[in-house]
Amino acid sequence: MALTISRKKLSVIIDCFLSRALHNSIPGFSLQASNVSSRTSSPIDFSKAVEDFKKNGIAILPVSIEDEFVAKSRKLCMSAWVDALARGKIVKGHEVKLGQEHGFKEIVLRAPGRYDMQWKIDGDKHFLDEEKVLSKFMPFVHEVLGGQQMTSLNFNGCLMSLPGAKEQLWHIDGEHLYSSEQDFKCNGSEEVEFFKRKSGEADAILPAHCLNIFIPLVDVESNNGGTEFCLGSHFHTKFFSDDIVWQDSSWKERIGFNGDVLAIKVNAGEVLAFDYRVLHRALEHGGKEVRPLLYYTFTKRWFSDAMNFADLPSLTLADGKMTMKVEKEWRQNFPGLIKDEKQIFCDGAAGSQVPEVVIKRMAEHLMDVGCTNIGGDYQTSQKVLNVVTRARAAGRDLLGANSTGEIAFGLNCSNLMFHLARSMEGDLLKPGDNILLSKACHDANIAPWLHLAKNMKMEIRWFETTADGNHSNMDKIDLDKIATLIDDKTRVISLGLASNATGRIHLDVVKKVNEITETFVNKPFLILDATHFVPHRRCNLKSLQADAILCSAYKFFGPHIGIMAFDKKRFTALKPCKVGLRFANDGLLEEDILDPGEVPTIENCEISRWEMGTLNYEGLAGFDACVDYFASLASDIQPTSDRGKAIDQSYIKIQKHEEALSDRFLNRLQPLLEQNKLSLFGSQKSDDRTPTFAICLNDVQTHDPYFGMAWNDTPDPYYLVKKLKEKNIFCTHGNHYAVELVEKSLQQVDGVTRISFLHYNTLEEVDRVVD
């Protein structure tokens, strides 16, 4: 994207979100030249960008960052921002206030609606990925700052601009070296006039010693704000004192600048560079969405910018306060937990505890309407109908369906999965077609499709798990082999989003499948079992590009019912078993004498062709309450205003806490693994697993001093479960219905002990379990 200069103020915009005063480096991380690679896939000519930068103080680089990196960065920045604000409130007892003096080392509110944040970003390996981001622009940085050996990354962070943020005043990010000092004199010859103030414009300035790289994570258009730059103004700011870093509406006139004022449109992933000494200001944000922007501040290796975050408290002060506060607040919702604090429930993957609001809503439904059914023109029947309507809305909000009509209920996930598989029998499938299944799944996502394949004479193919003998990888699906398993005869791909036995998350597999099938004319059905995923991570039918998501509510704090979110357009050709179907002598469907219509609505009494018989209405009331409970965890958003967004924020908190639980468990378990006391199957990284752990005791000597056990060669596989139960710690042992995974892939024919935490578990409980 070329830099075009005009005498008129241009209307195309870049939002630099928050043009800062000075920043300081964060102790503990410095990316020196030896750390920063300049390798690229092919040489890129930065000469024009370097020329623009030297002359104008600003340049758009001829590179762009991959969409995948941008999308992930946007998600990480939003999560970090929410967490930073929550931590700030816990530490100071109020929201982060305006001004550096009220901020933290990791986040400062520079202006109303404009946050400068380094929390979870500065020094993070994702944002410093040499292949995906740094290698794109490091050759330019090296050329501007004098080479690789002269370059240092001072810090990196994110600028968050909120809708309604007002226009900033003119300022620069850092002053010139030496030239603003009064009565500056060089040592040696006094004939040198470089630092003497002259009338008119400065004819020479020192090379850049500090520059910013900006990468917008969303497109910045002319109607949603941006940053204006005074082109070449770094020549004019040469002799001004350090107060020019502070905002003032008159700086442009005071420095005598009459040149071009430029605003640029920059799309997500494009790269902007500008000199610290250039005069600029952020414009008003008239958009509707929060806009994050990555920044990287590079300096000469001998220079460090140390003003903006200096001598401020750290957000880490919230660690102890926040963990204990959140844990206590969350646990108070569960009567089953607080009635006996000595009991520790580590059986979440088998079934969760239930919050009081769910219990209350179910009881109130039965007390209010009893077992009244829908279809009556009287008050109690209408109340039941309203319960069904609300439950479908809850399913939409929780699972990301396009509409409430694309939510169906059943007994549980297994029941719905068999029902769905049976609906595909008929002329939709042909002998010789194939179904792709996962050996890492619960059998509820395997057996129904085996029945379908048997009835329709179809081939079964399997996602293979890694067979390298490493316990950490034995539950991991081999991504490299997936492309060889999918072809133009693949009709169904069914996969669990997370393993109910080991906790492994399989989002990478879903992504790979979508990449392979996106160009297929006859795209196979993608069916996802989310029963073990929903308690831990946000689940969205549309973003996963799935045709159906199925789950059981009793695994995530609800009643014993099943939920299916689906794409009605893709499911139009399916024929679920239901009442009212009549068949001709040749077996073909003749008519449906009880056809409820394409989707359930209030007008057709919320009857769905996917639901067999009367629904569990008290269960639906409880499910609605369960989704309300999820939304309630986002204390900064009113669930009634936007339940979907509240659920988004709740899952950010849940994931953060559960990753802390996983980290604590894995760290505490490490000595036992190193001593070969235990085996742990599954990932040892908290970010690609749920806090569900599959472990088994290894053979130990008689009267083992650690466990106090007395056996010889063959220990009782249930020994650990029994001993934990004696300590009021409840978990289960077996194959957990993941037979293919546990008994074949993991080769544990006697099963594994499963310890499964949920967000209501505490770090103290984790310690008690390991101890």
C-alpha positions as a printed Julia matrix, in Angstrom:
771×3 Matrix{Float64}:
   0.0     0.0    0.0
   1.81    3.14  -1.21
   1.96    6.31   0.85
   0.31    9.16  -1.06
   0.84   12.76  -0.04
  -1.66   15.54  -0.73
  -1.94   19.18   0.28
  -5.49   18.47   1.37
  -6.44   16.63   4.48
  -7.14   13.1    3.3
 -10.22   11.25   4.44
  -8.88    7.72   4.41
  -8.21    6.65   7.95
  -6.0     4.48  10.09
  -7.03    4.06  13.67
  -3.97    4.01  15.79
  -6.42    3.77  18.69
  -4.23    5.33  21.27
  -1.22    7.4   20.44
   0.71    7.3   23.63
   3.04    9.64  25.44
   6.22    7.77  26.42
   6.37    4.13  27.41
   8.79    2.24  29.56
  10.21   -1.2   29.05
   8.91   -3.99  31.22
  11.64   -5.58  33.35
  12.39   -9.19  32.63
  12.11   -9.12  28.84
  14.34   -7.55  26.22
  14.41   -8.8   22.68
  17.91   -7.98  21.51
  19.14   -8.37  17.97
  20.29  -11.91  18.7
  16.71  -12.81  19.51
  15.15  -11.19  16.45
  15.37  -12.96  13.14
  14.96  -11.14   9.84
  14.32  -14.21   7.72
  11.43  -14.05   5.27
  10.05  -16.52   2.77
  11.24  -14.27  -0.08
  13.16  -10.96  -0.12
  10.94   -7.89   0.1
  12.07   -4.49  -1.1
  11.62   -2.05   1.8
  13.57    0.79   0.12
  10.46    2.87  -0.68
   9.09    2.37   2.85
  12.45    3.39   4.37
  12.55    6.48   2.15
   9.0     7.45   3.17
   9.83    6.85   6.82
  12.92    9.06   6.79
  11.22   11.87   4.87
   7.72   11.81   6.35
   8.23    9.95   9.62
   5.6     7.39   8.63
   5.34    4.47   6.21
   3.04    1.63   5.27
   5.16   -1.5    4.83
   4.7    -3.77   1.78
   3.78   -6.77   3.97
   0.71   -8.13   5.71
   0.08  -10.53   8.58
  -1.88  -13.76   8.05
  -5.59  -13.7    8.86
  -5.2   -16.62  11.27
  -2.65  -14.72  13.36
  -4.79  -11.58  13.32
  -7.93  -13.46  14.43
  -6.16  -15.27  17.25
  -4.43  -12.08  18.37
  -7.74  -10.22  18.44
  -9.24  -12.91  20.66
  -6.23  -12.97  22.99
  -6.15   -9.18  23.3
  -9.85   -8.96  24.12
  -9.46  -11.67  26.74
  -6.41   -9.97  28.25
  -8.2    -6.6   28.34
 -11.21   -8.02  30.19
  -8.9    -9.77  32.64
  -6.77   -6.65  33.15
  -9.81   -4.48  33.96
 -11.13   -7.1   36.38
  -7.76   -7.32  38.11
  -7.45   -3.55  38.32
 -10.83   -3.32  40.0
  -9.88   -5.99  42.53
  -6.58   -4.32  43.42
  -7.9    -0.75  43.76
 -11.54   -1.38  44.58
 -12.79    0.6   41.58
 -12.5     0.74  37.79
  -9.17    1.79  36.27
  -9.26    5.59  36.29
  -8.0     8.09  33.76
  -4.32    9.05  33.9
  -0.99    7.32  34.29
  -0.95    7.9   38.04
  -4.08    5.76  38.38
  -2.85    2.94  36.15
  -0.7    -0.15  36.44
   2.56   -1.37  35.0
   0.54   -3.39  32.53
  -2.4    -1.11  31.65
  -3.09    2.64  31.7
  -6.18    4.57  30.63
  -4.43    7.27  28.56
  -7.6     9.12  27.56
 -11.32    8.41  27.98
 -11.98    5.18  26.1
  -8.31    4.62  25.17
  -6.33    1.92  26.99
  -2.63    1.18  26.58
  -2.08   -2.44  27.64
   0.86   -4.79  27.87
  -0.83   -7.36  30.15
  -0.4   -10.89  28.7
   1.06   -9.39  25.53
   4.52   -7.98  26.26
   7.01  -10.79  25.76
   4.31  -13.37  24.99
   5.58  -15.98  22.52
   2.43  -15.78  20.39
   2.9   -12.09  19.69
   6.62  -12.63  19.09
   6.24  -15.49  16.61
   9.26  -15.07  14.35
   7.66  -16.84  11.41
   4.18  -15.31  11.5
   4.82  -11.73  12.59
   8.37  -10.57  13.39
   9.94  -11.85  10.19
   7.48   -9.73   8.2
   8.83   -6.37   9.27
  12.2    -6.92  11.01
  14.27   -6.19   7.85
  12.65   -2.74   7.73
  13.29   -2.14  11.45
  16.93   -3.19  11.08
  17.47   -0.88   8.14
  15.96    2.12   9.95
  17.77    1.55  13.24
  21.18    0.67  11.8
  21.25   -3.09  11.53
  20.4    -6.2   13.46
  23.08   -5.64  16.09
  21.76   -2.14  16.81
  18.11   -3.15  17.25
  16.21   -3.93  20.44
  12.52   -4.57  21.05
  11.78   -2.33  24.03
   8.25   -3.71  24.59
   5.07   -4.66  22.8
   1.41   -4.29  23.71
  -2.11   -3.53  22.56
  -4.02   -0.26  22.2
  -7.75   -0.6   22.88
 -10.09    2.08  21.56
 -13.71    2.09  22.73
 -16.71    3.42  20.83
 -17.2     7.09  21.67
 -13.54    7.77  22.48
 -12.99   11.48  21.78
 -10.38   13.06  19.59
  -6.94   13.39  21.16
  -4.78   16.51  21.08
  -1.5    16.79  19.19
   1.6    15.16  20.7
   4.66   13.08  19.92
   5.62    9.77  21.53
   9.18   10.76  22.39
  11.43   13.78  22.11
  14.6    14.21  20.11
  17.87   13.29  21.75
  19.84   16.19  23.18
  18.46   18.93  20.95
  15.75   20.06  23.37
  18.3    20.68  26.14
  18.92   24.33  26.92
  22.44   25.67  26.19
  23.57   22.3   24.85
  27.24   22.29  23.89
  29.34   19.63  22.25
  32.66   18.58  23.67
  35.6    19.56  21.55
  35.08   21.97  18.68
  32.39   24.56  19.27
  32.06   25.21  15.54
  29.52   22.36  15.15
  26.11   23.99  14.62
  23.88   20.92  14.54
  22.31   21.65  17.93
  21.95   25.39  17.44
  18.44   26.64  16.93
  17.91   28.24  13.5
  15.07   30.2   12.05
  12.7    28.21   9.85
  12.71   24.45   9.5
  15.49   22.26  10.79
  17.67   21.11   7.92
  18.92   17.95   9.63
  17.94   15.63  12.47
  19.53   12.58  13.99
  18.43    9.2   12.6
  15.48    7.55  14.33
  16.36    6.05  17.67
  12.85    4.78  18.42
   9.95    3.7   16.2
   6.52    2.12  16.53
   5.11   -0.72  14.47
   1.31   -0.8   14.45
  -0.8    -3.78  13.3
  -4.57   -3.19  13.41
  -6.54   -6.3   14.34
  -9.69   -4.96  12.65
 -10.21   -2.92   9.5
 -10.14    0.79  10.21
 -12.48    2.79   8.0
 -13.13    6.5    7.6
 -16.24    6.35   9.76
 -14.7     4.81  12.84
 -11.85    7.1   13.79
  -8.12    6.91  13.26
  -4.92    8.83  13.73
  -3.76   11.9   11.89
  -0.05   12.38  11.21
   1.75   15.63  10.4
   4.05   14.45   7.63
   7.67   15.42   8.17
   6.9    17.05  11.51
   9.81   15.2   13.13
  12.01   17.87  11.54
   9.93   20.57  13.31
   9.86   19.01  16.78
  13.64   19.03  17.06
  14.14   21.88  19.52
  11.11   21.5   21.76
  11.27   20.42  25.39
  10.05   17.09  26.67
   6.57   18.47  27.43
   5.73   17.99  23.74
   4.97   14.37  24.59
   1.92   15.62  26.5
  -1.2    16.46  24.55
  -1.92   20.05  23.53
  -4.16   21.44  20.79
  -1.62   24.11  19.87
   1.5    22.06  19.17
   1.09   22.16  15.39
   1.09   25.95  15.43
   3.8    26.23  18.08
   6.28   24.19  16.07
   5.4    26.15  12.94
   4.14   23.19  10.96
   2.29   24.05   7.75
   2.75   20.79   5.87
   0.52   17.89   4.99
  -1.78   16.25   7.55
  -2.41   12.65   6.66
  -4.82    9.98   7.81
  -4.59    6.51   6.26
  -6.95    3.6    5.9
  -5.3     0.42   7.16
  -6.89   -3.0    7.01
  -6.51   -5.71   9.62
  -3.06   -7.26   9.33
  -1.42   -4.39   7.44
   1.69   -2.89   9.0
   2.28    0.8    9.76
   5.56    2.25  11.04
   6.18    5.74  12.4
   8.93    7.71  14.06
   8.5     8.49  17.77
   9.15   12.16  17.02
   6.27   12.68  14.56
   3.36   14.87  15.66
   0.06   12.97  15.63
  -3.33   12.63  17.29
  -6.03    9.96  17.46
  -9.4    10.94  16.01
 -12.82   10.34  17.52
 -14.01    6.73  17.48
 -17.49    6.8   15.96
 -17.77    3.04  15.44
 -19.71    0.48  17.44
 -17.05   -2.09  18.33
 -13.98   -2.11  20.56
 -10.91   -1.99  18.35
  -7.62   -3.62  19.38
  -4.32   -2.75  17.72
  -0.96   -4.42  18.32
   2.11   -2.26  18.71
   5.82   -3.0   18.85
   8.26   -0.35  20.06
  11.8    -0.81  18.73
  14.81    1.27  19.79
  18.51    1.58  19.27
  20.03   -1.0   21.6
  21.49    1.68  23.87
  18.15    3.46  24.35
  15.29    2.55  26.65
  11.94    4.32  26.88
  11.19    4.36  30.59
   8.46    6.88  31.41
   4.92    5.73  30.79
   4.54    2.72  33.08
   7.29    3.51  35.56
   6.75    3.13  39.32
   3.2     1.82  38.96
   1.68   -1.15  40.81
   1.29   -4.47  39.03
  -1.91   -6.29  38.14
  -0.35   -9.41  39.65
  -1.33   -8.03  43.05
  -4.8    -9.31  42.21
  -3.71  -12.95  41.97
  -4.44  -14.01  45.51
  -7.4   -11.68  45.99
  -9.05  -12.55  42.69
  -8.68  -16.31  42.87
 -10.08  -16.6   46.36
 -12.86  -14.07  45.69
 -13.99  -15.72  42.45
 -13.79  -19.21  43.86
 -15.89  -18.24  46.86
 -18.5   -16.43  44.76
 -18.85  -19.27  42.29
 -19.03  -22.03  44.91
 -21.82  -20.25  46.79
 -24.12  -21.07  43.86
 -23.87  -24.81  44.46
 -25.71  -26.28  47.48
 -24.03  -29.63  46.92
 -20.61  -28.07  47.46
 -21.22  -25.86  50.45
 -23.13  -28.4   52.52
 -19.89  -30.27  53.23
 -16.64  -28.46  52.45
 -14.65  -31.61  53.28
 -15.93  -33.31  50.15
 -14.11  -32.69  46.88
 -15.96  -33.48  43.67
 -13.49  -34.42  40.94
 -16.11  -36.15  38.82
 -17.26  -33.27  36.62
 -16.77  -35.25  33.41
 -19.3   -37.8   34.69
 -21.82  -35.22  35.86
 -21.61  -31.8   37.46
 -23.07  -30.3   40.59
 -26.09  -28.08  39.99
 -26.45  -24.38  40.88
 -29.31  -23.31  43.13
 -30.99  -21.31  40.36
 -31.45  -24.49  38.29
 -32.88  -26.42  41.22
 -35.2   -23.55  42.1
 -36.44  -23.02  38.54
 -37.26  -26.72  38.08
 -39.06  -26.93  41.43
 -41.01  -23.74  40.75
 -42.13  -25.08  37.39
 -43.55  -28.25  38.94
 -45.16  -26.35  41.79
 -46.67  -23.79  39.42
 -47.97  -25.91  36.53
 -47.41  -29.5   37.6
 -47.28  -31.8   34.57
 -49.49  -29.61  32.38
 -48.81  -30.07  28.66
 -48.74  -27.61  25.77
 -51.67  -27.08  23.44
 -54.28  -25.82  25.89
 -55.97  -22.45  25.75
 -55.51  -21.78  29.45
 -52.9   -20.19  31.67
 -50.85  -23.17  32.86
 -50.58  -24.6   29.35
 -49.46  -21.23  28.0
 -46.82  -21.07  30.75
 -45.45  -24.42  29.63
 -45.3   -23.2   26.04
 -43.35  -20.17  27.19
 -40.89  -22.48  28.98
 -40.19  -24.31  25.72
 -39.74  -21.02  23.85
 -37.28  -19.74  26.44
 -35.37  -23.02  26.44
 -34.86  -22.86  22.67
 -33.59  -19.29  23.02
 -31.21  -20.5   25.73
 -29.92  -23.23  23.43
 -29.35  -20.68  20.67
 -27.43  -18.38  23.0
 -25.31  -21.19  24.41
 -24.48  -23.09  21.23
 -24.57  -20.39  18.57
 -27.42  -21.63  16.37
 -28.82  -19.22  13.8
 -32.32  -19.3   15.29
 -34.38  -20.77  18.12
 -35.99  -23.1   15.58
 -32.63  -24.8   15.09
 -32.54  -26.16  18.63
 -33.9   -29.6   19.5
 -34.12  -31.46  22.8
 -33.88  -35.12  23.7
 -33.02  -37.46  26.56
 -29.26  -36.92  26.3
 -26.45  -36.64  23.76
 -26.35  -40.39  23.06
 -30.09  -40.5   22.42
 -29.93  -37.54  20.03
 -26.87  -38.93  18.24
 -28.66  -42.24  17.49
 -31.73  -40.27  16.41
 -29.65  -38.12  14.07
 -27.78  -41.07  12.55
 -31.05  -42.93  11.91
 -32.45  -39.88  10.09
 -29.74  -40.23   7.43
 -30.85  -43.68   6.29
 -32.4   -43.63   2.84
 -31.43  -42.42  -0.61
 -29.18  -39.72   0.86
 -26.4   -42.3    1.3
 -25.17  -45.09  -0.94
 -23.2   -48.31  -0.43
 -19.52  -47.5   -0.74
 -19.83  -44.03   0.81
 -17.77  -43.55   3.93
 -18.07  -42.14   7.45
 -15.06  -40.69   9.27
 -15.01  -41.25  13.04
 -12.62  -40.51  15.87
 -11.02  -43.1   18.13
 -10.59  -40.32  20.69
 -14.36  -40.07  21.25
 -16.99  -41.19  23.71
 -18.81  -44.17  22.2
 -22.0   -42.07  21.94
 -20.3   -40.47  18.97
 -19.17  -43.77  17.49
 -21.84  -46.47  17.91
 -24.69  -44.6   16.14
 -22.56  -44.17  13.03
 -21.43  -47.81  13.07
 -25.12  -48.79  12.99
 -25.71  -46.4   10.09
 -22.73  -47.8    8.2
 -23.94  -51.37   8.76
 -27.46  -50.59   7.56
 -26.32  -48.6    4.53
 -23.26  -50.76   3.67
 -20.89  -47.85   4.12
 -17.17  -47.82   4.85
 -15.92  -46.68   8.27
 -12.71  -44.67   8.41
 -10.93  -43.52  11.56
  -9.04  -40.46  12.65
  -5.82  -42.02  13.89
  -4.28  -41.11  17.23
  -0.55  -40.57  17.54
   1.33  -43.82  18.08
   4.75  -42.61  19.18
   4.56  -44.13  22.65
   4.61  -40.72  24.33
   1.85  -40.59  26.94
   1.36  -36.89  26.23
   0.45  -37.56  22.59
  -1.36  -40.89  22.62
  -4.77  -39.16  22.66
  -3.82  -36.65  19.97
  -5.32  -37.03  16.49
  -2.69  -37.15  13.74
  -3.39  -34.03  11.65
  -1.04  -35.06   8.85
  -3.15  -38.1    7.98
  -6.54  -36.37   7.82
  -6.27  -35.33   4.18
  -5.84  -38.98   3.16
  -9.08  -39.94   4.95
 -11.52  -37.5    3.33
 -12.64  -37.81  -0.29
 -15.68  -37.22  -2.5
 -17.42  -40.25  -0.97
 -17.13  -39.0    2.61
 -20.67  -38.27   3.75
 -20.35  -37.85   7.52
 -17.51  -36.69   9.76
 -18.26  -37.05  13.46
 -15.91  -35.87  16.16
 -15.81  -34.97  19.84
 -14.61  -31.43  20.52
 -12.86  -32.58  23.68
 -12.03  -35.98  25.13
 -14.14  -36.9   28.13
 -11.36  -39.27  29.23
  -8.15  -37.27  28.86
  -9.34  -33.68  28.42
  -7.63  -33.2   25.05
  -9.27  -30.42  22.96
  -9.61  -31.18  19.24
 -10.29  -27.74  17.75
  -7.24  -28.17  15.53
  -8.88  -31.21  13.95
 -12.1   -29.3   13.27
 -10.09  -26.54  11.62
  -8.2   -29.03   9.46
 -11.41  -30.77   8.38
 -13.0   -27.46   7.38
  -9.93  -26.48   5.39
 -10.1   -29.74   3.44
 -13.86  -29.79   2.81
 -14.57  -26.1    2.16
 -14.31  -26.53  -1.61
 -16.26  -29.81  -1.8
 -19.37  -29.7   -3.99
 -20.98  -32.4   -1.87
 -19.7   -31.35   1.53
 -19.93  -34.06   4.2
 -21.98  -33.49   7.34
 -19.78  -32.32  10.23
 -21.3   -33.52  13.51
 -19.68  -32.45  16.78
 -20.12  -33.95  20.24
 -19.63  -31.03  22.61
 -20.71  -32.7   25.86
 -17.26  -32.45  27.45
 -16.42  -29.18  25.69
 -19.31  -26.95  26.77
 -18.52  -27.02  30.51
 -15.09  -25.57  29.76
 -15.03  -23.55  26.52
 -17.31  -21.34  24.44
 -19.05  -23.33  21.72
 -20.51  -21.82  18.55
 -22.1   -23.73  15.68
 -21.39  -21.01  13.13
 -17.75  -20.36  13.99
 -17.02  -24.1   14.06
 -18.69  -24.39  10.62
 -20.5   -27.48  11.88
 -23.84  -28.9   10.81
 -24.8   -30.0   14.31
 -23.54  -29.74  17.86
 -24.91  -32.2   20.42
 -24.42  -32.26  24.17
 -25.89  -33.31  27.52
 -26.81  -30.54  29.97
 -26.08  -32.57  33.1
 -22.37  -32.28  32.29
 -22.53  -28.48  32.52
 -24.68  -27.69  35.57
 -28.07  -28.43  34.04
 -30.65  -31.22  34.25
 -30.62  -34.61  32.52
 -31.6   -33.55  29.01
 -29.86  -33.5   25.63
 -29.55  -30.52  23.29
 -28.86  -30.37  19.57
 -28.09  -27.18  17.66
 -28.21  -27.65  13.9
 -28.22  -25.94  10.52
 -31.77  -26.29   9.17
 -30.72  -25.75   5.57
 -28.28  -28.63   5.73
 -30.77  -30.81   7.59
 -33.67  -30.28   5.17
 -33.04  -33.6    3.41
 -32.86  -35.64   6.62
 -35.87  -37.69   7.72
 -36.05  -38.14  11.5
 -38.3   -40.81  12.96
 -41.45  -39.26  14.41
 -45.15  -39.74  14.97
 -47.41  -39.17  11.98
 -45.27  -40.78   9.28
 -47.08  -43.08   6.87
 -45.37  -45.31   4.3
 -46.41  -46.89   1.0
 -46.1   -50.62   0.3
 -42.66  -50.09  -1.26
 -41.42  -48.59   2.0
 -41.18  -45.03   0.73
 -42.64  -42.18   2.77
 -46.16  -41.44   1.62
 -47.17  -38.59   3.91
 -46.76  -37.0    7.33
 -50.18  -36.64   8.87
 -48.73  -34.76  11.85
 -46.34  -32.45  10.04
 -45.48  -29.6   12.46
 -43.73  -27.49   9.82
 -40.1   -26.78   9.09
 -39.21  -25.29  12.48
 -40.91  -25.03  15.88
 -42.65  -21.74  16.66
 -45.15  -20.47  19.2
 -47.83  -20.77  16.5
 -47.25  -24.53  16.14
 -46.87  -25.0   19.91
 -43.08  -25.26  19.6
 -43.35  -28.74  18.08
 -40.2   -29.9   16.32
 -39.91  -32.77  13.86
 -36.7   -33.71  15.69
 -38.38  -34.28  19.05
 -40.19  -37.52  19.83
 -43.13  -37.09  22.17
 -43.66  -34.81  25.14
 -40.59  -32.97  26.31
 -39.2   -32.84  29.83
 -40.64  -29.4   30.6
 -39.2   -29.07  34.1
 -35.87  -30.05  32.55
 -36.22  -27.3   29.98
 -36.95  -24.81  32.75
 -33.76  -25.97  34.44
 -31.79  -25.73  31.21
 -32.9   -22.12  30.72
 -31.75  -21.39  34.27
 -28.47  -23.16  33.56
 -27.74  -20.82  30.64
 -28.72  -17.85  32.8
 -26.19  -19.11  35.34
 -23.44  -19.12  32.71
 -24.33  -15.55  31.77
 -24.35  -14.43  35.42
 -20.62  -15.14  35.81
 -19.87  -12.09  33.64
 -20.36   -9.58  36.44
 -19.57   -6.62  34.17
 -22.44   -7.34  31.74
 -26.12   -7.54  32.57
 -27.27  -10.98  31.3
 -30.71   -9.57  30.51
 -29.27   -7.0   28.1
 -27.25   -9.39  25.94
 -27.03  -12.94  27.23
 -24.81  -14.04  24.35
 -22.13  -11.45  25.09
 -22.4   -12.15  28.81
 -21.78  -15.83  28.11
 -18.74  -14.89  26.01
 -17.24  -13.03  28.94
 -18.15  -15.76  31.4
 -16.26  -18.34  29.39
 -13.18  -16.12  29.36
 -13.26  -16.2   33.16
 -13.99  -19.92  33.28
 -11.16  -20.76  30.91
  -8.7   -18.6   32.83
  -9.57  -20.22  36.15
  -9.58  -23.73  34.75
  -6.2   -23.23  33.1
  -4.91  -22.19  36.52
  -6.36  -25.42  37.96
  -4.69  -27.44  35.21
  -1.35  -25.69  35.67
  -1.44  -26.3   39.41
  -2.36  -29.98  39.0
   0.26  -30.61  36.3
   3.0   -28.84  38.26
   2.17  -30.64  41.5
   1.94  -33.98  39.7
   5.32  -33.63  37.99
   7.45  -35.12  40.8
   5.24  -38.23  40.84
   5.62  -38.58  37.08
   9.37  -38.17  37.28
   9.54  -40.84  39.99
   7.43  -43.14  37.79
   4.78  -43.41  40.49
   2.04  -42.43  38.06
   1.37  -42.21  34.34
  -0.58  -39.27  32.94
  -2.22  -39.59  29.52
  -2.83  -36.45  27.51
  -1.41  -33.0   27.01
   0.69  -31.4   29.72
  -0.21  -27.92  28.46
  -3.18  -26.2   30.05
  -4.21  -24.26  26.95
  -5.04  -27.3   24.8
  -6.86  -29.36  27.38
  -9.68  -29.19  29.89
  -8.9   -29.85  33.58
  -9.78  -33.53  33.1
  -6.91  -35.93  33.7
  -6.46  -39.63  32.94
  -3.93  -41.25  35.24
  -2.96  -44.72  36.38
  -0.69  -46.07  39.06
   2.45  -47.78  37.88
   3.6   -51.05  39.45
   5.27  -50.32  42.76
   7.14  -52.35  45.31
   5.43  -53.88  48.33
   4.94  -51.37  51.15
   5.78  -48.44  48.91
   6.88  -45.6   51.23
   5.0   -42.94  49.26
   1.61  -44.55  48.82
   1.78  -46.97  51.73
   0.55  -49.79  49.48
   1.07  -53.46  49.98
   0.94  -55.41  46.73
   3.29  -57.39  44.6
   3.1   -57.48  40.81
  -0.48  -56.57  39.89
  -2.01  -53.61  41.71
  -5.75  -53.19  41.95
  -6.66  -50.69  39.17
  -9.33  -49.24  41.47
  -6.88  -48.73  44.33
  -6.36  -45.02  43.71
 -10.09  -44.31  43.46
 -10.68  -46.17  46.72
  -7.92  -44.33  48.55
  -9.12  -40.97  47.3
 -12.66  -41.8   48.39
 -11.34  -42.46  51.91
 -10.15  -38.84  51.84
 -13.58  -37.59  50.67
 -12.26  -37.06  47.15
 -14.71  -38.39  44.58
 -13.67  -39.52  41.1
 -14.16  -42.56  38.84
 -12.15  -45.31  37.17
 -12.81  -47.2   33.94
 -12.89  -46.62  30.2
 -15.5   -43.86  30.67
 -17.28  -45.04  27.52
 -14.25  -43.94  25.5
 -13.39  -47.56  24.75
 -11.46  -47.0   21.52
  -9.31  -44.36  23.18
  -8.68  -45.84  26.62
  -8.37  -49.53  25.84
  -6.81  -49.33  22.37
  -5.02  -46.01  21.84
  -3.86  -45.64  25.45
  -3.58  -49.44  25.85
  -5.16  -49.33  29.3
  -7.44  -52.37  29.24
  -8.1   -52.0   32.98
  -9.14  -48.38  32.5
  -7.79  -45.1   33.86
  -8.58  -43.06  36.93
 -10.22  -39.85  35.81
  -9.84  -36.71  37.9
 -12.04  -34.0   36.43
 -12.26  -30.46  37.76
 -14.81  -27.78  36.86
 -14.81  -24.03  37.4
 -16.29  -24.45  40.88
 -13.21  -26.36  42.04
 -10.47  -24.46  43.83
  -6.69  -24.39  43.79
  -6.77  -25.56  47.4
  -8.79  -28.59  46.33
  -6.23  -29.38  43.64
  -3.51  -29.32  46.28
  -5.52  -31.61  48.54
  -6.05  -34.1   45.72
  -2.34  -34.29  44.87
  -1.3   -34.36  48.53
